[in-house]
Amino acid sequence: MIALQGNGLNRRFAYTAAGERILEWDQNASKYTLSLRGLGNEVLREVSYSYSYSASTGS
């Protein structure tokens, strides 16, 4: 996994052994984007997932 941080960016990328990017995680936007590729490295499907979380404090 490779990270890119700075100037308001906070992203993580995951690659296959062949160097094709298959996952982008934008931590500032709370969003994952996953790419499914075919045998010819063409993008067959791209799926994005947004999430949110909240921090709670206990007493």
C-alpha positions in Angstrom: 0.0 0.0 0.0 1.3 3.5 -0.9 0.3 6.7 0.9 0.0 10.2 -0.4 -0.3 13.0 2.3 0.0 16.7 2.2 -1.8 19.9 1.3 -5.1 18.5 2.7 -4.7 15.1 0.9 -4.7 11.8 2.8 -5.0 8.9 0.4 -3.8 5.3 0.3 -3.4 3.1 -2.8 -3.1 -0.6 -3.3 -1.6 -2.2 -6.4 -1.5 -5.7 -7.9 1.9 -7.4 -8.5 1.7 -6.2 -12.1 1.4 -2.5 -10.9 -2.3 -2.0 -11.6 -4.1 0.1 -9.0 -7.0 -1.7 -7.5 -7.9 0.3 -4.5 -8.0 4.0 -3.6 -8.8 5.1 0.0 -9.5 8.8 0.4 -9.4 9.2 4.2 -10.5 12.8 4.1 -13.6 12.1 2.1 -14.2 8.8 4.0 -14.4 6.9 0.7 -13.0 3.7 -0.8 -12.9 3.1 -4.6 -12.3 -0.5 -5.8 -11.5 -1.4 -9.4 -12.1 -4.8 -10.8 -10.0 -5.4 -13.9 -10.2 -8.0 -16.7 -7.4 -10.1 -18.1 -6.4 -7.3 -20.6 -6.1 -4.8 -17.6 -9.3 -3.0 -18.7 -11.6 -1.8 -15.9 -14.7 -4.1 -15.8 -16.3 -2.5 -12.7 -15.6 0.3 -10.4 -17.3 0.4 -7.0 -17.2 3.3 -4.5 -18.1 3.0 -0.8 -18.6 6.0 1.5 -18.6 5.6 5.2 -18.9 7.7 8.3 -17.9 7.2 11.9 -18.4 9.0 15.1 -16.3 9.2 18.2 -18.1 8.8 21.5 -16.8 9.3 24.9 -17.9 7.3 27.9 -18.2 8.5 31.4 
